[in-house]
Amino acid sequence: MQTILVIDDDEAIRQVIAVMLENEGFRSILAADGKTGLQEAFASRPSLIVVDLRMPGLSGVDVCKAIRSSGMQTPLIVLSALGDEIDKVLLLEIGADDYVVKPFGTRELLARIRAVLRRTNPETNPIISFSDVEVDLERHAVRRRGEEIKLTRAEFKLLSFFLQNPDRPLTRDILLNSVWGYEAFPNTRTVDAHVVRLRQKLEPDSETPRHFITMHGIGYRFIP
């Protein structure tokens, strides 16, 4: 599970981002000021850091410069207030990879986080295997015993989310939000129907699933 460090002196913003990250399968670490955030960055070595530029004491600019001067290459996304002077030169100077202007939508921030992670941690043709199934996340290809298995777009997105969150209890709401999006919101029966289809296509025995496990009263858990 990838860890995201959020450094912002606004508690409401920290909590909103934390909830979004947890719902999307990330682990979040929160820091209320630049000094604490810098300490967490060095101690936790997160996958990515989201940092507010304008904080009292040690500012986000100072945090970014300190991280880069230490030799850490952790991706950085800065949050800036509307009207802040943000340009590519400043981003280069402080070592940031991207920026998001406040106020922002959680979907926008999530898209930027995913894009920066993909850009800064490129993987060549990542393949994940379980049982007799191989999933090529880059090519969106699924093979079972060497034969290609056809999945719909939604089925593949659901499978990918399971693969990226192994052995973790996932509620139907989390799966709806992550696979279908906050805007679409079909009902929870959509999740159930798609899990049934994944079982039929990928389980050794769909009637007694070993990988896509129902957690009664919660949702599902994927066991590789």
Short mmCIF file of the C-alpha atoms (twelve columns), coordinates in Angstrom:
data_MODEL
# 
_entry.id   MODEL 
# 
loop_
_atom_site.group_PDB 
_atom_site.id 
_atom_site.type_symbol 
_atom_site.label_atom_id 
_atom_site.label_alt_id 
_atom_site.label_comp_id 
_atom_site.label_asym_id 
_atom_site.label_seq_id 
_atom_site.Cartn_x 
_atom_site.Cartn_y 
_atom_site.Cartn_z 
_atom_site.pdbx_PDB_model_num 
ATOM 1   C CA . MET A 1   0.000   0.000   0.000   1 
ATOM 2   C CA . GLN A 2   1.390   3.403   -0.965  1 
ATOM 3   C CA . THR A 3   1.720   6.045   1.748   1 
ATOM 4   C CA . ILE A 4   0.907   9.717   1.194   1 
ATOM 5   C CA . LEU A 5   2.149   12.376  3.636   1 
ATOM 6   C CA . VAL A 6   -0.143  15.424  3.882   1 
ATOM 7   C CA . ILE A 7   1.339   18.597  5.398   1 
ATOM 8   C CA . ASP A 8   -1.188  21.400  5.906   1 
ATOM 9   C CA . ASP A 9   -2.008  23.667  8.844   1 
ATOM 10  C CA . ASP A 10  -5.734  23.555  7.982   1 
ATOM 11  C CA . GLU A 11  -7.224  20.629  9.907   1 
ATOM 12  C CA . ALA A 12  -10.380 20.478  7.756   1 
ATOM 13  C CA . ILE A 13  -8.319  20.144  4.569   1 
ATOM 14  C CA . ARG A 14  -6.101  17.476  6.156   1 
ATOM 15  C CA . GLN A 15  -9.109  15.397  7.158   1 
ATOM 16  C CA . VAL A 16  -10.838 15.724  3.768   1 
ATOM 17  C CA . ILE A 17  -7.679  14.573  1.971   1 
ATOM 18  C CA . ALA A 18  -7.134  11.757  4.493   1 
ATOM 19  C CA . VAL A 19  -10.648 10.364  3.987   1 
ATOM 20  C CA . MET A 20  -10.239 10.518  0.208   1 
ATOM 21  C CA . LEU A 21  -6.883  8.731   0.335   1 
ATOM 22  C CA . GLU A 22  -8.124  5.988   2.658   1 
ATOM 23  C CA . ASN A 23  -11.166 5.426   0.418   1 
ATOM 24  C CA . GLU A 24  -8.869  5.092   -2.584  1 
ATOM 25  C CA . GLY A 25  -6.611  2.495   -1.013  1 
ATOM 26  C CA . PHE A 26  -3.739  4.720   0.157   1 
ATOM 27  C CA . ARG A 27  -2.332  5.043   3.674   1 
ATOM 28  C CA . SER A 28  -2.203  8.641   4.890   1 
ATOM 29  C CA . ILE A 29  0.097   10.374  7.375   1 
ATOM 30  C CA . LEU A 30  -0.976  13.846  8.522   1 
ATOM 31  C CA . ALA A 31  1.177   16.727  9.763   1 
ATOM 32  C CA . ALA A 32  -0.147  20.087  10.966  1 
ATOM 33  C CA . ASP A 33  3.022   22.132  10.380  1 
ATOM 34  C CA . GLY A 34  6.148   22.201  8.261   1 
ATOM 35  C CA . LYS A 35  8.572   21.115  10.965  1 
ATOM 36  C CA . THR A 36  6.537   18.033  11.915  1 
ATOM 37  C CA . GLY A 37  5.938   17.279  8.257   1 
ATOM 38  C CA . LEU A 38  9.637   17.391  7.457   1 
ATOM 39  C CA . GLN A 39  10.377  15.023  10.337  1 
ATOM 40  C CA . GLU A 40  7.679   12.629  9.078   1 
ATOM 41  C CA . ALA A 41  9.060   12.811  5.544   1 
ATOM 42  C CA . PHE A 42  12.493  11.665  6.698   1 
ATOM 43  C CA . ALA A 43  11.152  9.076   9.151   1 
ATOM 44  C CA . SER A 44  8.340   7.521   7.077   1 
ATOM 45  C CA . ARG A 45  9.756   7.810   3.542   1 
ATOM 46  C CA . PRO A 46  6.287   8.129   1.956   1 
ATOM 47  C CA . SER A 47  5.475   7.387   -1.687  1 
ATOM 48  C CA . LEU A 48  4.373   11.018  -2.228  1 
ATOM 49  C CA . ILE A 49  4.050   14.244  -0.234  1 
ATOM 50  C CA . VAL A 50  1.233   16.807  -0.497  1 
ATOM 51  C CA . VAL A 51  2.301   20.087  1.125   1 
ATOM 52  C CA . ASP A 52  0.675   23.492  1.521   1 
ATOM 53  C CA . LEU A 53  2.921   26.334  0.346   1 
ATOM 54  C CA . ARG A 54  1.753   28.953  2.839   1 
ATOM 55  C CA . MET A 55  2.161   27.762  6.418   1 
ATOM 56  C CA . PRO A 56  3.336   29.673  9.474   1 
ATOM 57  C CA . GLY A 57  6.810   28.793  10.691  1 
ATOM 58  C CA . LEU A 58  8.450   26.441  8.250   1 
ATOM 59  C CA . SER A 59  6.628   27.098  4.966   1 
ATOM 60  C CA . GLY A 60  5.863   24.578  2.261   1 
ATOM 61  C CA . VAL A 61  8.540   26.171  0.086   1 
ATOM 62  C CA . ASP A 62  11.108  25.568  2.863   1 
ATOM 63  C CA . VAL A 63  9.885   21.989  3.319   1 
ATOM 64  C CA . CYS A 64  10.266  21.218  -0.393  1 
ATOM 65  C CA . LYS A 65  13.735  22.756  -0.541  1 
ATOM 66  C CA . ALA A 66  14.853  20.864  2.583   1 
ATOM 67  C CA . ILE A 67  13.599  17.556  1.173   1 
ATOM 68  C CA . ARG A 68  15.358  18.081  -2.148  1 
ATOM 69  C CA . SER A 69  18.582  19.341  -0.585  1 
ATOM 70  C CA . SER A 70  18.700  16.140  1.523   1 
ATOM 71  C CA . GLY A 71  18.745  14.082  -1.661  1 
ATOM 72  C CA . MET A 72  15.237  12.641  -1.254  1 
ATOM 73  C CA . GLN A 73  13.478  12.200  -4.592  1 
ATOM 74  C CA . THR A 74  9.991   11.650  -3.128  1 
ATOM 75  C CA . PRO A 75  7.364   13.179  -5.460  1 
ATOM 76  C CA . LEU A 76  5.976   16.505  -4.208  1 
ATOM 77  C CA . ILE A 77  2.600   18.112  -4.934  1 
ATOM 78  C CA . VAL A 78  2.145   21.606  -3.524  1 
ATOM 79  C CA . LEU A 79  -1.169  23.195  -2.567  1 
ATOM 80  C CA . SER A 80  -1.392  26.905  -3.297  1 
ATOM 81  C CA . ALA A 81  -4.014  29.538  -2.541  1 
ATOM 82  C CA . LEU A 82  -5.793  31.224  -5.429  1 
ATOM 83  C CA . GLY A 83  -3.631  34.190  -6.429  1 
ATOM 84  C CA . ASP A 84  -0.298  32.692  -5.345  1 
ATOM 85  C CA . GLU A 85  2.423   33.164  -7.922  1 
ATOM 86  C CA . ILE A 86  2.944   29.629  -9.148  1 
ATOM 87  C CA . ASP A 87  4.858   28.926  -12.318 1 
ATOM 88  C CA . LYS A 88  7.138   26.261  -13.707 1 
ATOM 89  C CA . VAL A 89  10.238  28.174  -12.647 1 
ATOM 90  C CA . LEU A 90  9.136   28.214  -8.984  1 
ATOM 91  C CA . LEU A 91  8.192   24.532  -9.165  1 
ATOM 92  C CA . LEU A 92  11.664  23.730  -10.493 1 
ATOM 93  C CA . GLU A 93  13.324  25.898  -7.854  1 
ATOM 94  C CA . ILE A 94  11.635  24.119  -4.957  1 
ATOM 95  C CA . GLY A 95  11.715  20.676  -6.580  1 
ATOM 96  C CA . ALA A 96  7.930   20.176  -6.784  1 
ATOM 97  C CA . ASP A 97  6.424   17.816  -9.357  1 
ATOM 98  C CA . ASP A 98  2.983   19.442  -9.616  1 
ATOM 99  C CA . TYR A 99  0.620   21.864  -7.882  1 
ATOM 100 C CA . VAL A 100 -3.102  22.173  -7.127  1 
ATOM 101 C CA . VAL A 101 -4.842  25.486  -6.468  1 
ATOM 102 C CA . LYS A 102 -7.174  25.868  -3.474  1 
ATOM 103 C CA . PRO A 103 -10.093 25.431  -3.325  1 
ATOM 104 C CA . PHE A 104 -9.813  22.122  -5.154  1 
ATOM 105 C CA . GLY A 105 -12.023 19.100  -5.740  1 
ATOM 106 C CA . THR A 106 -10.916 15.807  -4.233  1 
ATOM 107 C CA . ARG A 107 -11.197 14.101  -7.629  1 
ATOM 108 C CA . GLU A 108 -8.821  16.656  -9.129  1 
ATOM 109 C CA . LEU A 109 -6.270  16.144  -6.366  1 
ATOM 110 C CA . LEU A 110 -6.596  12.361  -6.625  1 
ATOM 111 C CA . ALA A 111 -6.030  12.519  -10.395 1 
ATOM 112 C CA . ARG A 112 -2.884  14.639  -9.875  1 
ATOM 113 C CA . ILE A 113 -1.582  12.224  -7.213  1 
ATOM 114 C CA . ARG A 114 -2.086  9.200   -9.447  1 
ATOM 115 C CA . ALA A 115 -0.538  10.982  -12.446 1 
ATOM 116 C CA . VAL A 116 2.573   12.036  -10.494 1 
ATOM 117 C CA . LEU A 117 2.988   8.535   -9.033  1 
ATOM 118 C CA . ARG A 118 2.766   7.025   -12.515 1 
ATOM 119 C CA . ARG A 119 5.217   9.569   -13.914 1 
ATOM 120 C CA . THR A 120 7.788   9.316   -11.140 1 
ATOM 121 C CA . ASN A 121 7.529   5.562   -10.538 1 
ATOM 122 C CA . PRO A 122 7.223   4.087   -14.018 1 
ATOM 123 C CA . GLU A 123 6.735   0.363   -14.131 1 
ATOM 124 C CA . THR A 124 7.424   -1.647  -17.252 1 
ATOM 125 C CA . ASN A 125 4.573   -3.950  -18.029 1 
ATOM 126 C CA . PRO A 126 3.649   -4.751  -14.392 1 
ATOM 127 C CA . ILE A 127 2.150   -8.242  -14.139 1 
ATOM 128 C CA . ILE A 128 0.386   -9.562  -11.045 1 
ATOM 129 C CA . SER A 129 -0.392  -13.264 -10.662 1 
ATOM 130 C CA . PHE A 130 -2.709  -15.254 -8.428  1 
ATOM 131 C CA . SER A 131 -3.705  -18.899 -8.745  1 
ATOM 132 C CA . ASP A 132 -3.559  -19.666 -12.494 1 
ATOM 133 C CA . VAL A 133 -4.324  -16.059 -13.515 1 
ATOM 134 C CA . GLU A 134 -1.925  -13.400 -14.844 1 
ATOM 135 C CA . VAL A 135 -3.003  -9.754  -15.015 1 
ATOM 136 C CA . ASP A 136 -1.034  -7.267  -17.115 1 
ATOM 137 C CA . LEU A 137 -2.003  -3.896  -15.625 1 
ATOM 138 C CA . GLU A 138 -0.266  -1.909  -18.348 1 
ATOM 139 C CA . ARG A 139 -1.847  -3.691  -21.315 1 
ATOM 140 C CA . HIS A 140 -5.187  -4.360  -19.572 1 
ATOM 141 C CA . ALA A 141 -4.815  -8.045  -20.437 1 
ATOM 142 C CA . VAL A 142 -5.890  -11.046 -18.363 1 
ATOM 143 C CA . ARG A 143 -4.787  -14.609 -19.046 1 
ATOM 144 C CA . ARG A 144 -5.802  -17.806 -17.314 1 
ATOM 145 C CA . ARG A 145 -3.784  -20.961 -17.961 1 
ATOM 146 C CA . GLY A 146 -2.286  -19.122 -20.909 1 
ATOM 147 C CA . GLU A 147 -5.635  -18.266 -22.506 1 
ATOM 148 C CA . GLU A 148 -6.865  -14.681 -22.733 1 
ATOM 149 C CA . ILE A 149 -9.927  -13.846 -20.639 1 
ATOM 150 C CA . LYS A 150 -12.213 -11.080 -21.860 1 
ATOM 151 C CA . LEU A 151 -13.211 -8.569  -19.173 1 
ATOM 152 C CA . THR A 152 -15.363 -5.483  -19.551 1 
ATOM 153 C CA . ARG A 153 -13.841 -2.110  -18.667 1 
ATOM 154 C CA . ALA A 154 -15.615 -2.052  -15.292 1 
ATOM 155 C CA . GLU A 155 -14.646 -5.652  -14.537 1 
ATOM 156 C CA . PHE A 156 -10.982 -4.896  -15.222 1 
ATOM 157 C CA . LYS A 157 -11.055 -1.728  -13.080 1 
ATOM 158 C CA . LEU A 158 -12.637 -3.681  -10.231 1 
ATOM 159 C CA . LEU A 159 -10.073 -6.471  -10.606 1 
ATOM 160 C CA . SER A 160 -7.206  -3.933  -10.637 1 
ATOM 161 C CA . PHE A 161 -8.483  -2.307  -7.460  1 
ATOM 162 C CA . PHE A 162 -8.678  -5.697  -5.738  1 
ATOM 163 C CA . LEU A 163 -5.143  -6.544  -6.870  1 
ATOM 164 C CA . GLN A 164 -3.785  -3.242  -5.564  1 
ATOM 165 C CA . ASN A 165 -5.491  -3.727  -2.180  1 
ATOM 166 C CA . PRO A 166 -4.841  -7.375  -1.285  1 
ATOM 167 C CA . ASP A 167 -6.170  -8.852  1.949   1 
ATOM 168 C CA . ARG A 168 -7.941  -5.616  2.853   1 
ATOM 169 C CA . PRO A 169 -11.638 -5.346  3.813   1 
ATOM 170 C CA . LEU A 170 -13.300 -3.224  1.108   1 
ATOM 171 C CA . THR A 171 -16.812 -1.905  1.586   1 
ATOM 172 C CA . ARG A 172 -19.201 -1.672  -1.334  1 
ATOM 173 C CA . ASP A 173 -19.092 2.135   -1.034  1 
ATOM 174 C CA . ILE A 174 -15.292 2.157   -1.398  1 
ATOM 175 C CA . LEU A 175 -15.556 -0.088  -4.456  1 
ATOM 176 C CA . LEU A 176 -18.301 2.067   -5.975  1 
ATOM 177 C CA . ASN A 177 -16.318 5.264   -5.441  1 
ATOM 178 C CA . SER A 178 -13.057 3.838   -6.732  1 
ATOM 179 C CA . VAL A 179 -14.287 1.901   -9.754  1 
ATOM 180 C CA . TRP A 180 -17.376 3.743   -10.919 1 
ATOM 181 C CA . GLY A 181 -16.623 7.197   -9.459  1 
ATOM 182 C CA . TYR A 182 -18.429 9.565   -7.139  1 
ATOM 183 C CA . GLU A 183 -20.521 11.017  -9.950  1 
ATOM 184 C CA . ALA A 184 -21.906 7.768   -11.355 1 
ATOM 185 C CA . PHE A 185 -23.001 6.033   -8.151  1 
ATOM 186 C CA . PRO A 186 -24.933 2.978   -9.300  1 
ATOM 187 C CA . ASN A 187 -26.329 0.947   -6.419  1 
ATOM 188 C CA . THR A 188 -24.397 -1.655  -4.442  1 
ATOM 189 C CA . ARG A 189 -25.962 -4.495  -6.450  1 
ATOM 190 C CA . THR A 190 -23.717 -3.358  -9.305  1 
ATOM 191 C CA . VAL A 191 -20.666 -4.275  -7.216  1 
ATOM 192 C CA . ASP A 192 -22.161 -7.652  -6.297  1 
ATOM 193 C CA . ALA A 193 -22.972 -8.451  -9.936  1 
ATOM 194 C CA . HIS A 194 -19.449 -7.601  -11.086 1 
ATOM 195 C CA . VAL A 195 -17.849 -9.662  -8.306  1 
ATOM 196 C CA . VAL A 196 -19.990 -12.630 -9.369  1 
ATOM 197 C CA . ARG A 197 -18.728 -12.230 -12.952 1 
ATOM 198 C CA . LEU A 198 -15.090 -12.035 -11.797 1 
ATOM 199 C CA . ARG A 199 -15.614 -15.244 -9.815  1 
ATOM 200 C CA . GLN A 200 -17.128 -16.973 -12.828 1 
ATOM 201 C CA . LYS A 201 -14.213 -15.952 -15.047 1 
ATOM 202 C CA . LEU A 202 -11.263 -16.226 -12.662 1 
ATOM 203 C CA . GLU A 203 -12.008 -18.472 -9.682  1 
ATOM 204 C CA . PRO A 204 -11.088 -22.201 -9.795  1 
ATOM 205 C CA . ASP A 205 -14.631 -22.830 -8.490  1 
ATOM 206 C CA . SER A 206 -17.001 -19.852 -8.590  1 
ATOM 207 C CA . GLU A 207 -19.392 -21.538 -6.140  1 
ATOM 208 C CA . THR A 208 -16.696 -21.737 -3.434  1 
ATOM 209 C CA . PRO A 209 -14.489 -18.689 -4.118  1 
ATOM 210 C CA . ARG A 210 -10.920 -18.672 -2.807  1 
ATOM 211 C CA . HIS A 211 -9.853  -15.204 -3.944  1 
ATOM 212 C CA . PHE A 212 -12.876 -12.857 -4.079  1 
ATOM 213 C CA . ILE A 213 -14.248 -13.409 -0.588  1 
ATOM 214 C CA . THR A 214 -17.520 -12.023 0.748   1 
ATOM 215 C CA . MET A 215 -17.261 -10.337 4.146   1 
ATOM 216 C CA . HIS A 216 -20.795 -10.361 5.476   1 
ATOM 217 C CA . GLY A 217 -21.936 -6.957  6.682   1 
ATOM 218 C CA . ILE A 218 -18.829 -5.284  5.217   1 
ATOM 219 C CA . GLY A 219 -18.174 -6.035  1.570   1 
ATOM 220 C CA . TYR A 220 -15.344 -8.029  -0.003  1 
ATOM 221 C CA . ARG A 221 -11.718 -9.018  0.498   1 
ATOM 222 C CA . PHE A 222 -9.311  -10.137 -2.219  1 
ATOM 223 C CA . ILE A 223 -6.942  -12.917 -1.133  1 
ATOM 224 C CA . PRO A 224 -4.149  -13.600 -3.666  1 
# 
